[in-house]
Every structure is written in C-alpha cells, then in structure tokens.
C-alpha cells in the first residue's frame, strides 16, 4: 500500500471522527434549547398553565431542514 492511500484513509477517518463530534455537540445544543423553551413555556411544571391561549404555532414543531 502506498503512502497516498494511507494518507487518504487517515483523512477519511479524521473526517468521520470530526462528524461524530459535531453531531454530538449539535444534539447537546438542541437538548439545551429544548429545555430552555420548555422552561420558558412552563411545560412539565405541576401547575403549568394551559397553552390553549397561545398564538398559533407557538410550542409546535420547528422544521429546521431548510
């Protein structure tokens, strides 16, 4: 196996590791944002107010794929 093949394999492994780290960090950030929003909306509290009188779209799912 020549050195260019070895270098290519090592670069692919490094890229894969970077992607795994980035995915883990992104999930952690999304979990923190979710917790912050739930805290602001009072979701999960024992005497949480109803969200029935919130404006349309508040508390719904957010499509971030665009």
Secondary structure, 3 states (H helix, E strand, C coil): CCHHHHHHHHHHHHHHHHHHHHHHHHHHHHHHHHHHHHHHHCCCCCCCCCCCCCCCCCCCCCCCCC
